[in-house]
Amino acid sequence: MPDKDAGTPRVFLVRHGETEWTISGRYTGRSDIPLTTNGEKQVSSSASVIVGPGKIVDPSRIAHLFVSPRTRAQRTYELLFDESSRKNLEKSYETTEDIREWEYGMYEGLLTAQIRAARKERGLDKERPWNIWVDGCEEGETAAEVAARLDRIIAKIREIQGPYMYGEKAVDVVLIAHGHILRAFAKRWIGFELSRSLPMMLEPGAIGVLSYEHHKVSEPAFLLGVNMGASDES
């Protein structure tokens, strides 16, 4: 039976590889922490399986890349695509603050337990524990501010992909960024408020996939399973 959604454009969410703060669980926003040696291996391993001609992420089918300005994301891009692919993708490549990590403000470098304890000492969160999706970050970003910048990217992506819902042109998009912001992006992609509960995980160096149902730009969706074989278009 043919795939009813074959040819529908995709959006690939790439989380940067492991850093020292990823290991410890510290909130890492503007701090420019490099990848660990293992973090580089994580990205390279994902690239060897998923990226390349005829593979899930085929450089020849990418219309645009949005990359966070943080070093850990930029290095992930370098490891994900070989030199030849990067040269061909130069015109499609965009570094943008709109896909940077959540601005954690006072919580930068802290653990969740430390944040909650400090807020409790200041008389906050008397009825429930701090939740970044609802409460945002003191001296950092609110959920509404994060949603606003992610919505700008989503609008650009839908403008790029909307005319080609049946694969008339290769218009896949890649986002290379961070754990919190990519999960926030996935919520906004399907129209959820960030405060709405939707438990998700995205490991360092991993790649998630979004797309559309029924070849309709008005029906954005998660793509829960991806065939690991070569694409029909290759």
C-alpha positions in Angstrom: 0.0 0.0 0.0 1.6 3.4 -1.0 2.3 5.9 1.7 -0.6 8.5 1.6 1.8 11.2 2.9 4.8 10.4 0.7 6.5 13.6 -0.5 5.1 15.8 2.3 7.8 18.2 3.5 9.5 17.5 6.8 11.1 19.6 9.6 14.0 18.0 11.4 14.8 19.0 15.0 18.4 18.4 15.8 19.6 18.8 19.4 23.2 19.5 19.9 25.5 16.9 21.4 26.3 16.5 25.1 28.1 19.2 27.1 29.4 19.1 30.6 26.3 21.0 31.8 24.1 18.5 29.9 25.6 15.7 32.0 25.0 17.5 35.3 21.5 18.8 34.3 22.4 22.5 34.7 20.2 24.9 32.8 22.3 26.1 29.8 21.1 29.1 27.9 23.5 31.9 26.9 26.5 30.2 28.5 28.6 29.0 25.5 29.5 25.5 26.7 31.4 23.4 24.1 30.5 19.8 23.2 32.3 17.1 25.1 34.3 14.4 23.2 31.3 12.1 23.7 29.0 14.8 22.5 30.8 15.1 19.2 30.6 11.3 18.9 26.8 11.4 19.5 26.3 13.8 16.6 28.7 12.0 14.3 27.0 8.7 15.0 23.6 10.1 14.2 24.9 11.7 11.0 26.4 8.4 9.8 23.0 6.7 10.0 20.6 9.5 9.2 22.3 12.1 7.1 23.4 11.7 3.4 22.1 11.1 -0.1 19.0 8.9 0.0 18.9 8.9 3.8 16.3 10.5 6.0 18.1 13.9 6.1 19.2 14.2 2.5 21.2 17.5 2.0 20.0 17.8 -1.5 16.4 18.0 -0.2 17.0 20.8 2.3 15.6 24.2 1.5 16.6 26.0 4.7 18.5 25.5 8.0 17.9 27.5 11.2 20.8 27.2 13.6 21.3 28.6 17.1 24.2 31.0 17.4 25.6 29.1 20.4 28.9 27.3 19.8 27.5 23.9 20.7 24.8 24.2 18.0 27.3 25.6 15.4 29.6 22.6 16.1 26.8 20.2 15.8 26.1 21.6 12.3 29.7 21.1 11.3 29.6 17.5 12.5 26.2 16.7 11.0 27.1 17.7 7.4 30.3 17.0 5.6 32.3 19.8 4.0 30.8 19.3 0.5 27.3 19.4 1.9 28.0 22.5 4.0 29.3 24.3 0.9 26.1 23.4 -1.0 23.9 24.5 1.9 25.6 27.9 2.3 22.7 29.8 0.7 20.1 27.9 2.8 22.0 28.4 6.1 20.7 30.9 8.7 22.0 31.6 12.2 19.2 33.1 14.2 18.6 34.2 17.8 15.0 33.0 17.3 16.1 29.4 17.8 18.5 30.0 20.7 17.9 28.3 24.0 15.3 29.6 26.4 16.7 32.6 28.3 17.0 31.3 31.8 17.9 34.6 33.5 18.5 34.0 37.2 18.4 30.3 36.7 21.3 30.0 34.3 23.7 27.2 35.5 21.3 25.9 38.2 19.6 22.6 38.7 15.8 22.3 38.9 16.0 21.4 42.6 18.1 24.5 43.3 15.7 26.8 41.4 12.7 25.4 43.3 14.4 25.7 46.6 15.5 29.3 46.0 12.0 30.3 44.9 10.5 28.7 47.9 12.8 30.7 50.2 11.5 33.9 48.5 7.9 32.9 49.2 7.0 31.8 45.7 5.2 28.7 44.5 3.2 28.1 47.6 0.5 26.0 45.8 2.7 24.1 43.3 6.4 23.6 42.3 7.9 25.9 39.7 7.2 24.9 36.1 9.2 26.6 33.4 6.4 26.1 30.8 4.0 28.0 33.0 6.2 30.4 35.1 9.0 31.2 32.8 12.3 32.4 34.3 13.0 35.4 36.6 15.1 38.0 34.7 14.8 35.6 31.7 12.0 34.8 29.2 8.4 34.1 29.8 6.7 31.3 27.9 4.8 33.9 25.8 8.1 35.5 24.8 9.5 32.2 23.7 6.4 31.3 21.8 6.5 34.6 19.9 10.0 34.0 18.5 9.3 30.4 17.7 6.1 31.4 15.9 8.2 33.6 13.6 10.2 30.6 12.5 7.1 28.5 12.0 5.6 31.2 9.8 8.8 31.2 7.7 8.8 27.4 7.4 5.1 27.3 6.3 5.8 30.0 3.7 8.7 27.8 2.4 6.8 24.5 2.5 3.2 25.5 1.9 3.2 25.5 -1.9 4.9 22.1 -2.1 2.8 19.8 0.0 2.9 17.0 -2.6 6.7 17.0 -3.0 6.7 19.2 -6.2 9.9 20.6 -4.8 12.3 19.5 -2.1 11.7 21.8 0.8 12.8 20.0 3.9 13.9 22.3 6.8 16.4 21.6 9.6 16.6 23.3 13.0 19.8 22.8 15.0 19.4 24.0 18.6 18.8 23.0 22.2 16.7 20.7 24.4 14.1 23.1 25.9 13.7 25.3 22.8 13.2 22.4 20.4 10.5 20.8 22.7 8.9 24.2 22.9 9.0 24.4 19.1 7.3 21.0 18.8 4.4 22.3 21.0 4.0 25.5 19.0 4.2 23.5 15.7 1.0 21.7 16.6 -0.6 24.8 18.0 -0.2 24.0 21.7 0.3 26.8 24.3 3.6 26.1 26.1 1.8 25.8 29.4 -0.1 22.8 28.0 1.3 19.5 29.3 3.0 17.4 26.6 5.8 15.3 28.0 8.6 14.9 25.5 12.3 13.8 25.5 15.0 14.6 23.0 18.4 13.2 23.7 21.7 15.0 23.0 22.7 14.5 19.4 19.3 13.1 18.5 17.0 14.1 15.6 13.2 14.5 15.8 10.8 14.9 12.9 7.8 17.0 12.2 5.6 17.1 9.1 2.0 17.5 8.0 -1.1 15.3 7.7 -3.0 14.8 4.4 -0.6 17.1 2.5 -2.1 20.1 4.2 0.0 23.0 5.6 -3.0 23.6 8.0 -2.5 20.2 9.6 0.9 20.1 11.2 1.8 16.9 13.0 4.5 14.9 14.8 6.1 12.2 12.5 6.4 9.4 15.1 8.1 6.8 12.9 10.5 7.3 10.1 11.5 4.5 7.6 15.3 4.2 7.9 15.8 3.0 4.3 16.5 5.1 1.3 13.8 7.5 0.2 11.8 6.9 -3.0 12.9 10.2 -4.3 16.6 9.3 -4.3 
